[in-house]
């Protein structure tokens, strides 16, 4: 096996690791959004928003999850999070199975939109609601990581494709 083929194989296993990382982050995001969905669906506040619940380090989870910004046209914001992370998981699995860069492009697009929405939601927490939900911040951080990792993955895949083309041209 030539040196360039060994290098391409090692890059391929590196790409698989990036895809596994995207899958794991998507699962984390789904679990987080699932918890937020469950929290939102609870009909009564556990606290007045001052003490926070046992699972909220920042103390504002109940206030945020039960507030007027927790829904869009009657649909909990967390449901959109679950759907987004599920789509990102499915796309990551497709990219691993097919090895397609176009699938990674879809991951970048969805996670990019997710980062924008997350930034707006964090802004609402800080500037409007004046309460921070640590679970919401975790979701924003997770989405940002997926976005960054998918951009890096796309770059690595393009580099690998270009090195493969150069190798084929040298062989001719």
FIVOFI-24129 format. One record per residue: residue in three letters; x, y, z of N, C-alpha, C, O, CB in turn. Coordinates in steps of 0.001 Angstrom, whole numbers. Each point is the difference from the previous one (the first is absolute). Glycine has a CB too. Layout:
% FIVOFI-24129
R   r     nc1     nc2     nc3    cac1    cac2    cac3     cc1     cc2     cc3     oc1     oc2     oc3    cbc1    cbc2    cbc3
R Ala       X       Y       Z       X       Y       Z       X       Y       Z       X       Y       Z       X       Y       Z
...
This chain:
% FIVOFI-24129
R   r     nc1     nc2     nc3    cac1    cac2    cac3     cc1     cc2     cc3     oc1     oc2     oc3    cbc1    cbc2    cbc3
R Unk     861   -1177       0    -861    1177       0     901    1232       0     963      81     763   -2841   -1310     474
R Unk    1553    2180   -2099     817    1205    -100    -221     902    1211    -981    -125     733     884     -18   -3239
R Unk    1038    1044    2681     -74     929    1136   -1255     863     -74    -647     232    1021    3150    -200    -903
R Unk   -2860     452   -1322   -1178     856    -140   -1273    -770     305    -948     576     534    2151     783   -2247
R Unk   -1253   -2664    1386   -1177    -799     314    -130    -186    1511   -1105      24     542    1304   -1203   -2758
R Unk     933     994    2892     -26    -109    1469    -490    1305     614    -787      -8     946    2683   -1654   -1008
R Unk   -1434    2766    -472    -422    1305     506   -1492     193    -205    -693     479     898    2965     455   -1383
R Unk   -2780   -1303    -699   -1433     126    -268    -805    -896     931   -1065     406     465    1562     143   -2859
R Unk     -23   -1745    2674    -712    -910     907     -53     577    1404   -1030     -86     669    1757   -1874   -2050
R Unk     378    2550    1834      -7     590    1341    -917    1217      55    -651     247    1015    2990   -1071    -649
R Unk   -2388    1583   -1461    -928    1136     -51   -1438    -494      28    -864     620     622    2548     728   -1912
R Unk   -1943   -2473     610   -1340    -571     -16    -452    -416    1386   -1154     222     366    1553    -990   -2685
R Unk     494     166    3096    -375    -383    1370    -174    1240     863    -820       5     918    2057   -2181   -1160
R Unk    -469    3235     -46    -183    1253     722   -1363     615    -290    -642     555     892    3108    -187    -965
R Unk   -2898    -469   -1169   -1313     515    -378   -1087    -786     713    -982     581     462    1871     137   -2703
R Unk    -726   -2032    2336    -977    -810     734    -100     448    1454   -1091      37     570    1568   -1973   -2091
R Unk     653    2273    2114     -14     485    1402    -761    1317     115    -743     210     958    2951   -1342    -542
R Unk   -2025    2010   -1385    -742    1269       8   -1494    -256    -127    -805     648     669    2777     529   -1685
R Unk   -2339   -2119     162   -1412    -336    -166    -588    -625    1262   -1140     286     365    1551    -610   -2804
R Unk     357    -517    3097    -453    -576    1271    -186    1103    1036    -960     -23     770    2155   -2140   -1290
R Unk    -280    3124     539    -139    1133     925   -1279     781    -288    -699     410     926    3201    -256    -738
R Unk   -2811      54   -1475   -1240     692    -367   -1224    -794     450    -980     576     472    2148     453   -2441
R Unk   -1108   -2344    1825   -1110    -843     444    -194      88    1512   -1126     128     481    1560   -1669   -2407
R Unk     658    1471    2665     -85      67    1464    -521    1354     465    -815      75     920    2708   -1701    -758
R Unk   -1427    2685    -795    -500    1334     354   -1485     140    -339    -749     640     737    3045     307   -1126
R Unk   -2716   -1541    -718   -1418      34    -361    -834    -745    1040   -1088     449     361    1703    -317   -2800
R Unk    -111   -1262    2918    -702    -745    1057     -71     813    1292   -1030      18     673    1802   -2179   -1700
R Unk     314    2823    1364       2     869    1183   -1043    1102    -157    -761     275     928    3209    -760    -544
R Unk   -2483    1109   -1547    -966    1054    -254   -1435    -505      67    -881     690     515    2576     436   -1929
R Unk   -1935   -2341     890   -1348    -567      75    -402    -267    1445   -1135     273     391    1454   -1301   -2652
R Unk     600     502    3048    -300    -261    1412    -291    1303     740    -949      83     779    2410   -2128    -845
R Unk    -644    3051    -182    -178    1305     635   -1337     616    -406    -754     467     853    3249    -137    -819
R Unk   -2786    -328   -1325   -1259     562    -479   -1192    -822     496   -1066     548     281    2254     340   -2312
R Unk   -1001   -2192    2136   -1062    -852     541    -324     363    1438   -1164      65     393    1889   -1895   -1915
R Unk     330    2066    2303    -210     429    1387    -710    1349      32    -927     191     787    2984   -1456     -62
R Unk   -1637    2192   -1562    -641    1315     -45   -1459     -98    -449    -853     737     494    3083     290    -982
R Unk   -2513   -1933    -445   -1375    -210    -451    -850    -527    1163   -1104     483     253    1914    -946   -2618
R Unk    -271    -528    3056    -705    -559    1155    -240    1081    1052   -1088      98     567    2127   -2352   -1010
R Unk     -21    3054     692     -99    1065     991   -1075    1014    -398    -777     464     834    3211    -777    -265
R Unk   -2460     645   -1855    -987     962    -476   -1423    -543     130    -922     737     347    2631     177   -1927
R Unk   -1878   -2181    1304   -1326    -599      21    -573    -166    1408   -1195    -244     165    1813    -922   -2251
R Unk     220    1295    3073    -512     -56    1375    -910    1197     201     343    1122    -373    1735   -2328    1232
R Unk   -3211     969    -284   -1030    1044      20     221    1077    1056    -550    1094    -127   -1006   -2796    -707
R Unk    2331    1432    1855     190    1007    1042    1473     252     228     837    -875    -217   -2979     190    1294
R Unk    2445    1881    -640    1378     339     348     380    -663    1317    -785     -35     948     587    2229   -2172
R Unk    1397   -2709    1262     489    -563    1258     456    1107     939     -29    -139    1222     725   -1953   -2419
R Unk    -281    3181     598     509    1103     804    -555    1300    -554    -679       2   -1026    2787   -1282    1594
R Unk   -1831    2346      85    -418    1313    -494    1019     576    -963    -194    1100    -519   -1042    -713    2643
R Unk    2305   -1102   -2369    1046     482    -891    1165     597     765    1008     373    -600   -2734      52   -1122
R Unk    1603    -331    3027    1083     604     765     972   -1045     514    1204     251      63   -2734    1593     582
R Unk    1028   -3002    -279     876   -1003     588     503   -1011    -988    1055    -599     210   -2256     910    1868
R Unk     467    -517   -3159     396    -976    -990    -342   -1405     450    -259    -244    1179    2077    1760   -1916
R Unk   -1817   -2429    -205    -283   -1382     318    1303    -711     320    1086     555    -163   -3129    -539   -1316
R Unk    1916   -1244    1934    1175    -768     400     975    -219   -1143    1202    -133     233   -2600    -976    1469
R Unk     906    1069   -2925     858    -297   -1134     412    1223    -794     531    -140   -1101   -1625   -2039     998
R Unk     869    3351     618     343    1221    -721    1032     792     800    -321     610    1020   -1977    -542   -2085
R Unk    3522     -88     593    1081     664     707    -146    1519      -4     409     668     950    1058   -2574   -1555
R Unk   -2047    2448    -460    -105    1456    -107   -1216     547     747     -65    1198     278    1212   -1336   -2488
R Unk   -2106    -723    2536   -1157     424     782   -1164     553    -785   -1000     376     611    2583      72    1129
R Unk   -1517    -373   -3059   -1083     605    -764    -717    -942    -948    -783     450    -837    2025    1624    1016
R Unk    -991   -3380     -65    -576    -949    -949   -1523      10      -4    -623      -4   -1062    2634   -1393    1375
R Unk   -2606    1410     870   -1465     -17      59    -585    1271    -604    -988     -48    -733    1094   -1384    2787
R Unk     497    2547   -1746    -483    1270    -533     102      24   -1524    -922     453    -678    1611     693    2805
R Unk     411   -1625   -2656     207     -13   -1450    -911   -1031    -663    -637     302   -1009    3024     430    1338
R Unk   -2456   -1940     222    -756   -1072    -653   -1508     204      71    -740    -609    -773    2600    -921    1323
R Unk   -2324    2367     357   -1436     253     123    -397    1394    -505   -1174     366      57    1144   -1919    1898
R Unk     986    2316   -2439    -276    1369    -432    -646      81   -1370    -188   -1007    -681    2101    1718    2044
R Unk   -2249     514   -1750    -705     207   -1267     882    -256   -1226    -515    -184   -1102    -908    1851    2273
R Unk    2727   -1679    -990     897    -265   -1124     310   -1485    -157     784    -370    -875     198    2628    1206
R Unk   -1571   -3109     486     270   -1432     -35    -781    -723   -1095     205   -1193    -227     253    1307    2660
R Unk   -1355     607   -3114    -785    -591   -1077     -30     923   -1215     115    1220     121   -1513   -2441    1571
R Unk    1242     614   -2854    -213     726   -1240   -1299    -552    -597     -59   -1149    -438    2589    1547      36
R Unk   -3559     438     393   -1327    -400    -504    -482   -1289     657    -538    -883    -667    1058    1993   -1517
R Unk    -323   -1211    3492    -473   -1142     761     917   -1210       5    -293    -990     670   -1923    1797   -1188
R Unk    3307    -749    -207     948   -1120     -53    1197     349     885     621    1046    -183   -1360   -1694   -2185
R Unk    1062    -220    3321    1154     280     864    1291     134    -814     248    -777    -923   -1381    -468    2788
R Unk    1937    2227   -1514    1283     207    -674     853   -1267     105     748    -330    -921    -848    2814    1427
R Unk     -15   -3181     607     772   -1235     193    -362   -1058   -1040     848    -818    -356    -718    1320    2804
R Unk   -1366    -507   -2941    -395    -960   -1038     775     272   -1289     388    -931    -706   -2692     734    1731
R Unk    2528    1476   -1327     820     340   -1167    1441    -478     216     663    -443    -938   -2136    2456     456
R Unk    1943   -1918    1716    1337    -493     322     106   -1500    -209     965    -481    -594    -710    2329    2238
R Unk   -1244   -2589   -1160       0   -1457    -180      26    -335   -1489     787    -843    -433   -2058     534    2603
R Unk     416     964   -2955     -63    -263   -1438    1329     340    -685     458    -734    -875   -2931    1199     922
R Unk    3080     637     352    1277     406    -601    1102   -1002     312     739    -421    -890   -1435    2813    1073
R Unk     801   -2766    1077    1045    -962     378    -246   -1370    -625     950    -697    -354    -629    1934    2503
R Unk   -1588   -1628   -2287    -312   -1263    -660     424      46   -1466     573    -961    -516   -2501     602    2097
R Unk    1647    1472   -2247     426     168   -1402    1521     -26    -103     551    -613    -915   -2622    1965     434
R Unk    2756    -682    1422    1467       5     -22     569   -1401     239    1002    -375    -608   -1027    2748    1426
R Unk    -607   -3137      59     437   -1377     236    -181    -837   -1262     904    -733    -402   -1506     945    2839
R Unk    -566     -97   -3054    -265    -767   -1223     978     382   -1104     512    -874    -699   -2934     717    1328
R Unk    2684    1437    -794     936     444   -1034    1427    -460     293     739    -361    -916   -2204    2341     497
R Unk    1846   -1967    1677    1339    -488     375     138   -1480    -313    1047    -449    -466    -910    2179    2276
R Unk   -1197   -2484   -1552      16   -1432    -308      51    -223   -1514     695    -897    -476   -1989     423    2594
R Unk     560    1287   -2864      42    -101   -1458    1390     334    -532     504    -668    -904   -2936    1265     805
R Unk    3042     428     658    1347     385    -442     996   -1124     283     900    -256    -800   -1443    2686    1220
R Unk     376   -3100     722     897   -1106     331    -215   -1168    -958     959    -658    -404    -961    1369    2817
R Unk   -1249    -968   -2774    -299   -1119    -882     361     297   -1448     508    -872    -705   -2333     216    2251
R Unk    1568    1874   -1994     188     347   -1405    1314     717    -280     496      -9   -1127   -2943     148     948
R Unk    3009     484    1220    1230     750    -176    -181    1255    -825     950     477    -622     258   -2595     814
R Unk   -2411    2658    -204    -292    1133    -865     218    1348     636    -471     270    1104   -1129   -1702   -2202
R Unk    2329    2286     379     215    1363     460   -1249     854     -72    -146     958     758    2478   -1173   -1486
R Unk   -3248    -134    -194   -1235     781    -103    -853    -192    1239    -722     913     399     782   -1116   -2893
R Unk       9    -960    3107    -729    -247    1246     590     870    1111    -736     537     828     205   -2919   -1547
R Unk    1837    2517     734     651     858     993    -422    1447    -218    -132     754     964    2098   -2334    -824
R Unk   -2177    1974   -1383    -500    1342    -290   -1360     239     638    -270    1095     495    1541   -1117   -2637
R Unk   -2130    -995    2136   -1308     113     649     155     113    1516    -749     725     654    -292   -2049   -2524
R Unk    2010     609    2419     273     101    1443     442    1416     343    -434     568    1002    1079   -3010    -909
R Unk     214    3004    -923     457    1376     220   -1180     959     -60    -111     896     837    2359   -1456   -1820
R Unk   -3124     384      12   -1145     911    -156    -939     -84    1204    -381    1024     566     547   -1266   -3063
R Unk    -535    -974    2884    -937    -162    1126     613     491    1303    -650     705     772    -383   -2667   -1929
R Unk    2286    1588    1401     628     441    1253     272    1498     -13     -21     636    1054    1055   -2898    -801
R Unk    -779    2836   -1424     178    1453     -96   -1275     739     371      32     992     728    1676   -1339   -2511
R Unk   -2836    -149    1273   -1294     578     390    -210    -185    1497    -465     908     689    -494   -1376   -2985
R Unk    1309    -722    2797    -126    -278    1432     829     938     856    -441     415    1072      14   -2773   -1643
R Unk    1618    2696     112     853     941     740    -655    1376      41     -10     660    1039    2075   -1943   -1725
R Unk   -2606    1707    -437    -681    1301     -34   -1198      41     930    -180     967     740     934    -684   -3084
R Unk   -1573   -1323    2312   -1166     -73     890     449     -59    1455    -573     667     861    -751   -1840   -2656
R Unk    2347     376    2065     511    -116    1372     529    1328     517    -221     357    1157     793   -2738   -1606
R Unk     131    3113    -417     518    1310     413   -1150     933     358      78     738     982    1940   -1047   -2460
R Unk   -3077     277     689   -1166     834     281    -652    -415    1330    -392     852     798      20    -537   -3286
R Unk     264   -1607    2710    -620    -478    1242     849     353    1233    -542     338    1053    -519   -2212   -2357
R Unk    2367    1794    1170     869     406    1111    -130    1501     235     -26     452    1144    1636   -2330   -1664
R Unk   -1691    2648    -561    -236    1441     133   -1293     259     776     -24     832     907    1251    -418   -3077
R Unk   -2297   -1121    1816   -1267     175     708     152    -297    1494    -551     710     841    -677   -1318   -2943
R Unk    1977    -439    2418     200    -347    1407     721    1112     748    -385     371    1109     451   -2785   -1737
R Unk     972    2935      15     836     999     667    -681    1367      41     -62     630    1056    2094   -1884   -1804
R Unk   -2538    1711    -381    -465    1377    -107   -1484     197     289    -393    1063     480    2170    -755   -2122
R Unk   -2596   -1296    1364   -1443     183     124    -548    -723    1231    -631     618     857     472    -395   -3351
R Unk     397   -1513    2579    -529    -794    1109     788     251    1285    -543     -64    1103    -214   -1679   -2740
R Unk    2030    2027    1472     928     232    1114      96   -1216     923      28     109    1226    -563    2334   -1345
R Unk     584   -3598    -529     200   -1272     686     738    -921    -973    -257      18   -1204   -1857     270    2653
R Unk    3015   -1075    -921     801    -896    -820    -396   -1442     301     -89    -411    1157    2001    2074   -1208
R Unk   -2146   -2413   -1013    -257   -1433     114    1269    -717    -435     382      65   -1168   -2894     207     737
R Unk    3163    -954    1360    1265    -666    -327    -204   -1094   -1048     909    -262    -788     -76     757    3103
R Unk   -1998   -1137   -2344    -272   -1024   -1003    -137     620   -1388     412    -598    -994   -1546    -799    2744
R Unk     565    2577   -1815    -122     714   -1274    1381     437    -499     284     -66   -1196   -2598     860    1846
R Unk    3146    -361     254    1362     402    -359     792   -1219    -472     791      95    -939    -871    1803    2614
R Unk    -135   -3051   -1017     650   -1232    -448    -416    -337   -1429     833    -400    -813    -761    -431    3188
R Unk   -1350     990   -2681    -473    -262   -1358     650     960    -998     409    -418   -1083   -2592    -420    2015
R Unk    2279    2096    -581     640     988    -876    1465    -355    -233     498      93   -1122   -2076    1677    1958
R Unk    2256   -2173     222    1411    -386     -93     150   -1256    -868     910     -85    -825    -467    1096    3109
R Unk   -1336   -1976   -2093      33   -1234    -788    -202     299   -1480     717    -531    -849   -1589    -752    2821
R Unk    -101    2131   -2280    -267     350   -1398    1204     729    -600     358    -246   -1152   -2836     397    1642
R Unk    3099     735     274    1180     710    -495    1146    -975    -274     712     141    -995   -1414    1906    2280
R Unk     881   -3031    -407    1044   -1012    -223    -275    -807   -1262     912    -265    -783    -534     130    3254
R Unk   -1629    -253   -2670    -351    -745   -1211     308     845   -1237     545    -506    -981   -2353    -748    2237
R Unk    1464    2519   -1207     255     894   -1125    1502      95    -287     426    -147   -1146   -2507    1451    1717
R Unk    2863   -1064     450    1456     133    -175     617   -1304    -491     805       4    -931    -757    1727    2743
R Unk    -424   -2845   -1189     559   -1295    -410    -385    -349   -1435     803    -574    -736    -890    -183    3118
R Unk   -1131    1098   -2782    -419    -325   -1363     759     842   -1029     285    -477   -1098   -2556    -151    1971
R Unk    2596    1862    -531     814     820    -907    1404    -579    -122     548     -86   -1100   -1883    2127    1719
R Unk    1910   -2435     500    1330    -617     -25     -40   -1304    -801     900    -280    -791    -350    1316    3035
R Unk   -1601   -1824   -2029    -148   -1261    -731     -89     249   -1495     635    -705    -785   -1786    -302    2761
R Unk     375    1994   -2375    -131     323   -1425    1355     359    -589     340    -427   -1103   -2690    1228    1483
R Unk    3124     -10     367    1346     380    -457     885   -1241    -141     713    -143    -993    -951    2396    2120
R Unk     194   -3146    -141     815   -1214     -59    -412    -881   -1176     853    -582    -670    -558     677    3158
R Unk   -1595    -192   -2739    -475    -820   -1113     445     580   -1340     377    -741    -908   -2348      40    2289
R Unk    1927    2017   -1500     452     641   -1240    1492    -209    -201     446    -251   -1119   -2262    1962    1336
R Unk    2595   -1609     860    1443    -225    -100     287   -1423    -444     884    -234    -824    -481    1942    2611
R Unk   -1152   -2658   -1241     184   -1396    -359    -379    -233   -1463     686    -732    -713   -1138      61    3096
R Unk    -636    1291   -2824    -415    -128   -1401    1050     593    -933     303    -580   -1042   -2710     677    1747
R Unk    2966    1058    -334    1006     645    -844    1278    -827     -58     632     -88   -1053   -1601    2323    1627
R Unk    1360   -2846     551    1203    -830     -22    -239   -1243    -830     921    -487    -655    -253    1347    2908
R Unk   -1888   -1389   -2241    -324   -1161    -839      38     343   -1475     480    -794    -809   -1889     -96    2643
R Unk     909    2066   -2195      50     439   -1401    1436     196    -461     355    -376   -1116   -2581    1482    1391
R Unk    3039    -526     574    1403     229    -357     703   -1341    -193     816    -150    -909    -798    2335    2194
R Unk    -330   -3147    -442     595   -1332    -114    -409    -670   -1302     815    -639    -665    -812     436    3156
R Unk   -1289     357   -2853    -477    -593   -1277     656     651   -1194     331    -678    -972   -2511     158    2040
R Unk    2374    1828   -1010     649     703   -1114    1451    -420    -138     503    -119   -1117   -2040    2055    1449
R Unk    2221   -2164     787    1400    -455     -58      74   -1399    -593     955    -327    -705    -385    1743    2707
R Unk   -1569   -2240   -1720       2   -1382    -507    -209     -44   -1510     455    -928    -668   -1336     148    2874
R Unk     192    1784   -2740    -226      24   -1453    1263     428    -688      35      89   -1227   -2462     424    1535
